[in-house]
Amino acid sequence: MTKQSVHDLAQAWIDYHRLSPSEANGGQLVSAWEALDALVRDQPEVAWPIIQQLWMLDPSDRILALIAAGPVEDLLCHHGPDFIGRIEQLANQDAVVRKMLGAVWGQSRMVDDVWRRLKAVAGSSF
């Protein structure tokens, strides 16, 4: 993906989450949510820069919580061992990332080691 397409998909994902459910029903913005969800599962290396772009575009509490409980949690459930090191590194460098990680809801299907490492670098939940 080009830098522009990463940005565009991230922005559409954020725009989708800013709308009310009736406003977000259907259309290109729903497609952005579906696209990122599929990338997280099937092409995590493509999804990762998009996820990073999300918190850079909108570090508001609401969007950080949605990122944490959505694509970040799903990424760690499906591909946690491959990504936890990168996430730890970012969390050690960036307070926004630490804050966002505090909103990961639960272990779900995450392996125990990934969950433990996530909780060690996550900020307090908000």
C-alpha positions as CSV (number, residue, x, y, z in Angstrom):
1,M,0.0,0.0,0.0
2,T,1.2,3.5,-0.7
3,K,1.5,6.1,2.1
4,Q,-1.6,7.8,0.7
5,S,-3.7,4.7,0.7
6,V,-2.6,3.9,4.2
7,H,-3.7,7.4,5.3
8,D,-6.9,7.2,3.4
9,L,-8.0,3.9,4.8
10,A,-7.1,5.0,8.3
11,Q,-9.0,8.3,7.9
12,A,-12.1,6.4,6.6
13,W,-11.9,4.0,9.5
14,I,-11.8,7.0,12.0
15,D,-14.6,8.8,10.1
16,Y,-16.8,5.6,10.3
17,H,-16.4,5.6,14.1
18,R,-17.2,9.3,14.4
19,L,-20.7,8.7,12.9
20,S,-23.8,7.5,14.6
21,P,-24.9,4.0,13.8
22,S,-27.6,5.2,11.4
23,E,-25.2,7.5,9.6
24,A,-22.5,4.8,9.3
25,N,-24.9,2.2,7.9
26,G,-23.5,1.1,4.5
27,G,-21.2,2.9,2.1
28,Q,-17.4,3.4,1.8
29,L,-16.8,4.1,5.5
30,V,-18.2,0.6,6.4
31,S,-16.0,-0.8,3.7
32,A,-13.0,0.8,5.4
33,W,-13.8,-0.9,8.7
34,E,-14.3,-4.3,6.9
35,A,-11.1,-3.8,5.0
36,L,-9.0,-3.2,8.1
37,D,-10.6,-6.1,9.9
38,A,-9.7,-8.4,7.0
39,L,-6.2,-7.1,6.8
40,V,-5.6,-7.6,10.5
41,R,-6.6,-11.3,10.1
42,D,-5.1,-12.1,6.8
43,Q,-2.3,-9.6,6.0
44,P,-1.1,-8.3,9.4
45,E,2.0,-6.7,7.9
46,V,-0.2,-4.6,5.7
47,A,-2.5,-3.8,8.6
48,W,0.2,-2.7,11.0
49,P,1.1,0.7,9.4
50,I,-2.6,1.5,9.0
51,I,-3.2,0.8,12.8
52,Q,-0.2,3.0,13.6
53,Q,-1.7,5.8,11.4
54,L,-5.0,5.6,13.3
55,W,-3.6,6.8,16.6
56,M,-1.5,9.4,14.9
57,L,-4.6,10.9,13.1
58,D,-6.8,10.9,16.1
59,P,-5.4,10.4,19.6
60,S,-8.8,11.3,21.3
61,D,-9.8,8.9,24.1
62,R,-12.8,7.6,22.2
63,I,-10.8,6.7,19.1
64,L,-7.9,5.3,21.2
65,A,-10.4,3.0,23.0
66,L,-11.8,1.9,19.7
67,I,-8.4,1.2,18.2
68,A,-7.4,-0.8,21.4
69,A,-10.5,-2.9,21.6
70,G,-10.6,-3.4,17.8
71,P,-7.7,-3.7,15.5
72,V,-4.9,-3.8,18.2
73,E,-6.7,-6.5,20.3
74,D,-7.5,-8.5,17.1
75,L,-3.9,-8.2,15.9
76,L,-2.6,-9.5,19.2
77,C,-5.1,-12.3,19.3
78,H,-4.3,-13.5,15.8
79,H,-0.6,-12.6,15.5
80,G,0.5,-11.5,18.9
81,P,3.9,-13.3,19.0
82,D,4.9,-11.5,15.8
83,F,3.9,-8.0,16.9
84,I,4.2,-7.8,20.7
85,G,7.9,-6.7,20.4
86,R,7.0,-3.8,18.1
87,I,4.2,-2.8,20.4
88,E,6.4,-2.9,23.5
89,Q,9.0,-0.7,21.7
90,L,6.4,1.8,20.7
91,A,4.8,1.9,24.1
92,N,8.2,2.6,25.7
93,Q,8.7,5.6,23.4
94,D,5.2,7.0,23.1
95,A,2.7,8.0,25.9
96,V,-0.2,7.9,23.4
97,V,0.5,4.3,22.6
98,R,0.8,3.4,26.3
99,K,-2.6,5.1,27.0
100,M,-4.2,3.3,24.0
101,L,-2.9,-0.1,25.2
102,G,-4.6,0.5,28.6
103,A,-7.9,0.2,26.8
104,V,-7.4,-3.3,25.4
105,W,-10.4,-5.0,27.0
106,G,-9.3,-8.5,27.7
107,Q,-7.1,-11.4,26.9
108,S,-9.7,-13.1,24.7
109,R,-7.7,-15.5,22.4
110,M,-4.3,-13.8,23.1
111,V,-1.6,-16.2,24.3
112,D,-0.6,-15.8,27.9
113,D,2.9,-14.4,27.2
114,V,1.6,-11.8,24.8
115,W,-1.1,-10.7,27.3
116,R,1.4,-10.5,30.1
117,R,3.8,-8.4,28.0
118,L,1.0,-6.1,26.8
119,K,-0.2,-5.4,30.4
120,A,3.4,-4.7,31.4
121,V,3.7,-1.8,29.0
122,A,0.1,-0.6,28.9
123,G,-0.9,2.5,30.7
124,S,-3.8,2.5,33.2
125,S,-7.2,2.0,31.6
126,F,-9.3,5.0,30.9
